[in-house]
Amino acid sequence: MTTNMGKADRIIRPLLAIAFIALYFTETVTGTLGIVLLVLAGIFLLTSVVGSCPLYSLFGIRTCPIKG
Protein backbone atom coordinates (compact mmCIF):
# COMPACT_ATOMS: atom_id res chain seq x y z
CA MET A 1 0.00 0.00 0.00
CA THR A 2 1.39 3.37 -0.96
CA THR A 3 0.85 6.45 1.14
CA ASN A 4 -1.75 8.69 -0.45
CA MET A 5 -2.80 10.84 2.52
CA GLY A 6 -1.20 14.14 3.42
CA LYS A 7 -0.46 15.51 6.86
CA ALA A 8 -3.74 17.42 7.08
CA ASP A 9 -5.76 14.24 6.37
CA ARG A 10 -3.80 12.30 8.97
CA ILE A 11 -4.58 14.97 11.59
CA ILE A 12 -8.23 15.69 10.71
CA ARG A 13 -9.40 12.06 10.53
CA PRO A 14 -8.54 11.14 14.14
CA LEU A 15 -10.14 14.39 15.34
CA LEU A 16 -13.33 13.50 13.50
CA ALA A 17 -13.15 9.96 14.89
CA ILE A 18 -12.91 11.31 18.45
CA ALA A 19 -15.89 13.58 17.78
CA PHE A 20 -17.94 10.69 16.37
CA ILE A 21 -17.07 8.47 19.32
CA ALA A 22 -17.97 11.24 21.77
CA LEU A 23 -21.31 11.80 20.05
CA TYR A 24 -22.12 8.11 20.32
CA PHE A 25 -21.09 7.59 23.94
CA THR A 26 -22.81 10.76 25.17
CA GLU A 27 -25.93 9.42 23.45
CA THR A 28 -26.25 12.54 21.32
CA VAL A 29 -26.45 10.27 18.28
CA THR A 30 -28.03 6.84 18.76
CA GLY A 31 -29.42 3.98 16.75
CA THR A 32 -28.29 3.17 13.25
CA LEU A 33 -26.67 6.56 12.69
CA GLY A 34 -24.64 6.12 15.88
CA ILE A 35 -23.37 2.74 14.74
CA VAL A 36 -22.51 4.14 11.30
CA LEU A 37 -20.53 6.93 12.99
CA LEU A 38 -18.65 4.38 15.12
CA VAL A 39 -17.74 2.36 12.03
CA LEU A 40 -16.59 5.54 10.28
CA ALA A 41 -14.54 6.47 13.34
CA GLY A 42 -12.79 3.10 13.19
CA ILE A 43 -12.09 3.47 9.49
CA PHE A 44 -10.80 7.02 9.98
CA LEU A 45 -8.46 5.90 12.75
CA LEU A 46 -7.15 2.94 10.77
CA THR A 47 -6.55 4.88 7.57
CA SER A 48 -4.83 7.73 9.40
CA VAL A 49 -2.43 5.30 11.11
CA VAL A 50 -1.69 3.44 7.88
CA GLY A 51 -1.54 6.64 5.79
CA SER A 52 -3.46 5.15 2.90
CA CYS A 53 -7.13 5.51 2.00
CA PRO A 54 -8.64 2.85 -0.28
CA LEU A 55 -11.20 5.31 -1.68
CA TYR A 56 -8.42 7.73 -2.57
CA SER A 57 -6.68 4.92 -4.46
CA LEU A 58 -9.89 3.96 -6.22
CA PHE A 59 -10.48 7.52 -7.46
CA GLY A 60 -6.82 8.38 -8.04
CA ILE A 61 -6.70 11.06 -5.34
CA ARG A 62 -3.43 11.92 -3.59
CA THR A 63 -3.20 14.53 -0.86
CA CYS A 64 0.40 13.85 0.08
CA PRO A 65 3.31 15.48 -1.72
CA ILE A 66 4.74 13.32 -4.47
CA LYS A 67 8.19 12.11 -3.56
CA GLY A 68 10.54 12.41 -6.45
Secondary structure, 3 states (H helix, E strand, C coil): CCCCCCHHHHHHHHHHHHHHHHHHHCCCCCHHHHHHHHHHHHHHHHHHHHCCCHHHHHHCCCCCCCCC
